[in-house]
Amino acid sequence: MKQKIVIKVSMPCERSRTKAMTLAAGANGVISVAIAGEKLEVVGDDVDPVRLASCLRRKVGHADILQVEEVKDKKPSEDPKPPPAPPAPQPVVVHPPPPHWPHCYPGGYHHHHHHHHHPPPPPVVVCDEPSGCHIM
């Protein structure tokens, strides 16, 4: 886990500041070290803040842990992606029966035209769109 540790260290002179930075930079897992006034800011992976503070107390002077917080990497690749849009409904082609096919006569007699060939009817396309149904 990447974390930021802020330790208040008694650093009255340049030599003590350099020593504190060198000690912090040499600690296991440390990525970066910065000094702001009497505060030593250490960023690293799995750095032991208690161990670091006690090491600074022994080598530099008085040291108090002020803050330990997790640092979250801001990578654009980890942004949640919007869910993919549902696929558009596919048009359904419906072939209506040809007009007057088969011919019906009174009495239930059906006469089929075997010698006349009608051209196939034009397809009817029905789309399920929010704007309503369209017949072409």
Helices and strands as residue ranges (DSSP letters): E 2-9, H 14-25, E 30-36, E 39-45, H 49-59, E 63-70, G 76-78, E 92-94, E 103-104, E 110-111, E 124-126
